[in-house]
Structure formats: C-alpha cells, structure tokens
Amino acid sequence: MAKKNLKRDVVIIGSGPAGLTAAIYSARANLRPLLIDAPADAHKQTAPGGQLMITTDVENYPGFSEGIQGPELMAEFRQQAERFGTEFLEAWINEVDLAERPFTLYTDEQTIEAETLIIASGASAKWLGIPGEAKIPAGFGGNGVSACATCDGPLPHFRNKTIVVVGGGDTAMEEATFLTRYAGRVVVVHRRDKLRASKIMQEKAFNNQKIDFIWNTEVEEIVGTDHEGVTGVKLHDLKTGEKRIFPCAGVFIAIGHKPNTDLFKGQLDMDEVGYLKTSGHSTSTNIPGVFACGDVQDSVYRQAVTAAGTGCMSAIDAERFLDHLPVAMPTGEEVTIEGEHISPDHRAIITADGHLIPNSPEIMAQEDCE
Ligand code: NDP
C-alpha cells in the first residue's frame, strides 16, 4: 500500500509539557502544527502525555495552588492544544532525514515533510542492566521489577511486602515515599553514603517510619521464581565487599532517566549522555529549522514547568524561522530560512551562495578604502 504523504510547516515530536506547549503556541500562531506521539507501550516506556502521566500529585506546577494530578494536568494541556487546531498523529517514527529541508519523517504508514521540526521526545527511565531485571520471560520485569511506582505500586503483589528501591535522587525518594502507601516496608539501596535528592525529599523519606536505607551498596542481581516473581536481591556492600541475598517481593529502579534521542544519532549534536545540544540563546539544534525543547535537551532542570517554557521558546523560534527572521544557533551565529549566516558579532552576513556582506559601518568603511 502506498504511504500517505503529509507536508506541514511545523511538526512536533512528543506530547509531554514541552511538545504540547509548542503545539499551543504554534497553533495560536496559525501554523497548524502536526504533533506526533508514540503509542502507549510499557516495554518501550512510551506514554502519550509523557512522564507526568505516571505521576500522582504535582504540587509545583504554577497556577494550581492545591496541586493537580499529573494525568489531569496533561489532559488540560492536550485540550488547550486541540482547541487552537493542533493535529495529532499517533505513530512510531522509524527514521528521520534531516539532511535537507523540508525534513522527512518516516512512519509505517506516512511520509511526513516538515519545514521546521520541534523535538520534544522527552526521556525514559534508566535501568541497571543486571541479571533478573529484563522483562519476562528473560527476567522479572513486569513480575516484581518496575521503574514506575505510580504505575505498578498499587498492584496486589506488593501489598504489605518488603520492597527495594534503588537510587539516591529525588525520583528514588518520591518512589519510596509513594510505595509506603502499599508496602509493609520500603528499603532504599544506594551506592553511596549520601543522597543526591533535595533536602525536602530526603527529610520526607527519613521521617517516614516505613522507609529504611542500606548505604554504600549495589544491587548485583534480582532473584526469584517464575511462579512467585521477585523473591530477593543480591546485594554487594562496597565498603566491606560482603555479598548477601536480601529478601523482598519487588524492586523499583529509580536511578534517573536518559533522553529519547536514538532516532537523531549521527544527525544532531548531542552530549555524551545523548541530550540534544541547543543554542544557549534559542532552542536551535545544529541544524537550522530543527529545534529541541523539554527533557530531551535539558539535563539540569528537568521540570514540567521548564519543559513547558522551552516548548514555548521552540514554537516562537520555529515561527521566527518561518517568517524569514534569524534564529540563534549553537555556534553563536544566526541563521535564516534562506541559509544566510550572520556572524556571532553581527559584523558580517554570509549569504546562502557564500558572499560576504559587511554588516557594520567599520567594515563597510574599510571596504570603501580598498
Ligand atoms: P538523579 O540523576 O538526580 O539521581 C539518580 C540517582 O541514581 C543518584 O543517586 C545516583 O547515584 C543513582 N544511580 C545512577 N546510576 C546508578 C547505577 N548504575 N547504580 C546505582 N545507582 C545509580 O535522577 P532523578 O531521576 O532522581 O532526578 C532527576 C531530576 O528530576 C532532578 O533534577 C530531580 O530534582 C528532578 N525530580 C524532581 C522531583 C520532584 O521535585 N518532585 C521528583 C523526581 C525528580 P549517585 O548519587 O551516586 O550518582
């Protein structure tokens, strides 16, 4: 069957706070954005709406003085994007070609041409890569091993049992605190003797009678049976070298996230972890017309509100670019849709066909003397 060919001025990948904010802004600017989000898949860790769909209380998103549930907040974002005419497409993108504009995106059923592309594909939970962690049948993933307490914590399997949480950051503290609603005891296993989590989250966990800590220890293996699922973890005390089996009914891995950028490898500049590099002065990537926002380009703040903020910036950047205005690139240059490059000091313009045009009175005066 022939593939459907779509052409759009603005294509957005991802439907978390960044992607949907980019959609709201570009739809209101009459750019008729197409937003592509991946179908929900537990194995690939995709959830339309992004990570807030697997969060409960969101207490720090401004504008909600009493807090709001993550899924409820994302439903509001989506309705707002729909209200201004965002077009939604649920599909896996198999490949992108960013070699020239319009950029081309390939799904199973469509070929999509995009004059500008806003990447808001977010980040996914990291795994330890130890025996027993993989999805069933290779391991106990889905049978006692999880990376999402809000998704799996309420399962009957964990009721009143001992649960291990691995990690020492805010995610680990949040998961551990949440799991005490269901578990009999939650034990946080951390590889150092200090937490990375914020003070407030540490205090919450330290003050919770149901949470204990095992310090300076790594989980080397998750053990269990097909019938019972997880029955314990093999711990390695990094100080004494001692190894032992610690009995538990579940393991929640909470060691951070990695950006979803595999699709762009070899085409867009990334840091060593895989976060997309953007200009400090805009959301431009190294390819003019490709912008990135939210967790896919933010290894520092990673908050819903900062994701929404950069989503807004991406939409404005794409709009400027389509309006033939220059956008700031990571090199410090500014580039227009025609391919003109303005030097970082704004003293020279190089046209698309390579001509240098002075952009400062001094350079012009020098040229007049020659
Ligand atoms: P972080 O990177 O902050 O923490 C990851 C933790 O996992 C660290 O303690 C790290 O140990 C540990 N770790 C990493 N790799 C391994 C490994 N291979 N084996 C064992 N332990 C490992 O990630 P988070 O997801 O916790 O937080 C990310 C960001 O999101 C932060 O900015 C955080 O503030 C924010 N956040 C905010 C929340 C809120 O405000 N409600 C909730 C959740 C996250 P080590 O310390 O030794 O490096």
Residues whose N, C-alpha, C, O or C-beta is under 5 A from the ligand:
A	BS01	NDP	G167 G168 G169 D170 T171 A172 E174 R191 R192 K194 R196 A254 I255 G256 H257 V300 Y301 R302
